[in-house]
Amino acid sequence: MTAPQNPKANGAGAKRPPQIKKALPTVVLVAILFVLGSLPGWMGRSGWMDILRPAEAAAASAEGSLRIHVIDVGQGDSILIDAQGEFMLIDGGERGQEDTVVQYLRDQGVEELRYVVATHPHTDHIGGLAYGVLAAFPVGTVIAPRFSPENTPTTQTYEKFLDAVTGLAANGTAAKYARPGDVYPLGEASFTILGPLKEDGRNYNNDSVILRVEYQSRAALFMGDAEKP
């Protein structure tokens, strides 16, 4: 019969030395602090204040930046560009989407629009502008394509758009035709008109105002509905 082994003899159940006991809380505390300190970086944030004050952090990160908002207007286009608090709106969606666009702009803090670009006369681009957006904000400059008398659209929406621009012009808004090569400032950014190079008339998509927005080392191209020609 084998005699029972003493558990203390092979280390089982042996007590830790006093110095190890004293060191354990410190080791655990250091590990916790390391994890907590590293968490913001793992979350893609620079520090704990970014987590505790997300609104302030977002506002700070937006300073000196250019932001492009593609607004959901269903069928159609509406794009807001924010360059350090100066705003440009490209198109306003279809008629019936004006409230959506206006509310979105107000949610972004828009009080006035330095530029409104009506890329071309199809209703899913200028409908919202004609039936509410242009009347909702002060506008510095409206930019649109030029048409010869024989190619000028005769739709009710385009007529309404022209009436809205005429009303703005009476209150000091500049109304300008898109001329390739013209450059406009927008905050710390700028944009250049690239098209249309010539009037199509038969296909208003190809009469779209095309512009290139440049900010620091980046650029974005906005085509309206321009097709291959």
C-alpha positions in Angstrom: 0.0 0.0 0.0 1.4 3.4 -1.1 1.5 6.0 1.6 -0.5 9.2 0.8 1.7 12.0 -0.5 2.0 15.3 1.3 0.4 17.9 -1.1 2.8 20.6 0.2 5.7 18.4 -0.7 5.1 18.7 -4.5 3.8 22.3 -4.4 0.1 21.6 -4.6 -1.8 23.9 -2.2 1.5 25.7 -1.3 1.1 29.3 -0.1 2.5 32.1 -2.2 5.4 34.0 -0.8 4.3 37.3 0.9 6.1 39.5 -1.6 4.1 37.9 -4.5 0.8 38.5 -2.6 1.7 42.2 -2.2 2.6 42.6 -5.9 -0.5 41.1 -7.4 -2.9 44.1 -6.7 -0.3 46.4 -8.4 0.1 44.2 -11.4 -3.7 43.9 -11.8 -4.1 47.7 -11.5 -1.4 48.4 -14.1 -3.1 45.9 -16.5 -6.5 47.6 -16.0 -5.0 51.1 -16.6 -3.3 49.8 -19.7 -6.5 48.5 -21.1 -8.5 51.6 -20.3 -5.8 53.9 -21.7 -5.6 51.9 -24.9 -9.4 51.6 -25.5 -9.9 54.9 -27.2 -7.1 54.1 -29.7 -8.6 50.7 -30.4 -12.0 52.5 -31.0 -10.4 54.8 -33.5 -10.5 57.8 -31.2 -7.6 60.0 -29.9 -8.6 60.0 -26.3 -11.3 59.7 -23.6 -12.6 63.2 -24.2 -13.6 62.1 -27.7 -15.9 59.5 -26.1 -17.2 61.5 -23.2 -17.9 64.6 -25.4 -18.7 63.3 -28.9 -20.5 66.4 -30.0 -17.6 68.7 -29.1 -15.1 66.2 -30.7 -17.2 66.1 -33.9 -17.3 69.9 -34.1 -13.6 70.1 -33.6 -12.8 67.5 -36.2 -15.0 69.4 -38.7 -13.0 72.6 -38.4 -10.8 73.1 -41.4 -12.5 70.3 -43.3 -14.8 70.0 -46.4 -17.9 67.8 -46.0 -20.0 66.5 -48.9 -23.6 65.4 -48.1 -25.5 63.3 -50.6 -29.1 63.9 -49.5 -31.6 61.1 -50.0 -34.3 62.5 -52.2 -35.2 59.2 -53.9 -35.2 59.6 -57.7 -33.1 62.7 -58.4 -30.1 64.5 -56.9 -29.4 66.9 -54.1 -25.9 67.5 -52.8 -24.8 69.8 -50.0 -21.2 70.9 -49.8 -20.0 72.5 -46.5 -16.6 74.2 -46.6 -15.8 75.6 -43.2 -19.4 76.8 -42.7 -19.9 78.1 -46.3 -22.5 76.1 -48.1 -23.2 75.2 -51.8 -26.3 73.2 -52.8 -26.2 71.3 -56.1 -29.8 70.5 -57.2 -32.8 70.0 -55.0 -34.5 66.8 -56.1 -37.9 66.3 -57.5 -40.9 68.5 -56.7 -42.3 67.1 -53.4 -38.8 66.7 -51.9 -38.4 70.4 -51.1 -39.3 69.8 -47.4 -36.9 67.0 -47.1 -34.0 69.1 -48.5 -34.9 72.2 -46.4 -35.1 70.2 -43.2 -31.8 68.4 -43.9 -30.1 71.8 -44.5 -31.5 73.2 -41.3 -30.4 70.2 -39.4 -26.8 70.9 -40.7 -27.0 74.4 -39.4 -27.5 76.0 -42.8 -28.8 79.6 -42.5 -27.8 80.8 -46.0 -26.5 79.3 -49.2 -23.6 81.0 -50.8 -24.2 79.1 -54.0 -27.1 77.1 -55.6 -26.3 75.1 -58.7 -29.1 73.9 -60.9 -27.3 71.5 -63.1 -30.0 71.1 -65.7 -33.8 71.6 -66.2 -35.1 68.1 -65.5 -37.6 68.1 -62.7 -35.8 65.5 -60.5 -33.0 68.1 -60.2 -34.7 71.5 -60.0 -38.2 70.6 -58.8 -37.3 71.0 -55.1 -35.4 74.2 -55.9 -38.4 75.7 -57.7 -41.0 74.7 -55.2 -39.5 75.6 -51.9 -35.8 75.4 -51.4 -34.9 78.7 -53.1 -37.5 80.5 -51.0 -36.3 79.0 -47.7 -32.8 80.5 -47.5 -30.9 83.6 -48.6 -28.9 82.7 -51.6 -25.7 84.5 -52.8 -25.4 83.1 -56.3 -27.5 80.8 -58.5 -25.6 79.1 -61.3 -27.4 77.4 -64.2 -26.8 76.4 -67.9 -27.6 78.9 -70.6 -30.1 78.0 -73.3 -30.8 79.6 -76.7 -34.4 80.7 -77.3 -35.2 77.7 -79.5 -33.9 75.2 -76.9 -35.2 76.9 -73.7 -37.3 74.4 -71.7 -41.0 75.2 -71.5 -42.1 72.9 -68.7 -44.1 74.3 -65.8 -41.3 73.3 -63.3 -38.6 75.2 -65.3 -40.9 78.3 -65.5 -41.4 78.1 -61.8 -37.6 77.8 -61.3 -37.1 80.9 -63.4 -39.7 82.8 -61.4 -38.0 81.8 -58.2 -34.6 83.0 -59.5 -36.1 86.3 -60.7 -37.5 86.9 -57.2 -34.1 86.2 -55.6 -32.4 88.5 -58.1 -34.7 91.3 -57.1 -33.3 90.9 -53.5 -29.7 90.9 -54.5 -29.0 87.3 -55.5 -26.6 87.0 -58.5 -27.8 84.8 -61.3 -25.0 83.5 -63.5 -24.8 81.1 -66.4 -22.2 78.3 -66.2 -19.1 79.3 -68.1 -16.3 76.7 -68.4 -13.2 78.0 -66.8 -14.9 80.2 -64.2 -13.5 79.7 -60.7 -15.5 80.4 -57.5 -14.3 80.5 -53.9 -16.1 78.4 -51.2 -14.6 78.7 -47.7 -11.0 77.5 -48.0 -12.0 75.5 -51.0 -12.8 76.5 -54.6 -14.7 75.1 -57.5 -14.2 75.3 -61.3 -16.9 75.1 -63.9 -15.9 72.5 -66.5 -19.1 72.2 -68.6 -21.3 72.2 -70.5 -18.8 73.0 -73.3 -21.6 73.5 -75.8 -25.4 73.5 -75.8 -27.1 70.3 -76.7 -30.7 71.2 -76.4 -31.9 67.8 -77.7 -30.7 66.1 -74.5 -30.7 68.3 -71.4 -28.6 65.7 -69.6 -25.7 66.8 -71.7 -26.4 70.5 -70.9 -25.6 69.7 -67.2 -23.4 72.1 -65.3 -20.2 70.1 -64.5 -18.0 71.4 -61.7 -14.8 70.3 -59.9 -14.5 71.1 -56.2 -10.9 71.3 -54.9 -9.7 71.4 -51.3 -6.1 71.1 -50.3 -4.8 68.0 -52.1 -8.2 66.5 -52.9 -10.9 67.1 -55.5 -14.4 65.9 -56.2 -16.2 66.0 -59.6 -19.9 66.7 -59.9 -21.5 65.8 -63.2 -25.2 66.4 -63.0 -26.6 63.9 -65.5 -24.0 64.5 -68.2 -23.6 61.5 -70.5 -20.7 60.3 -72.6 -20.7 63.2 -75.1 
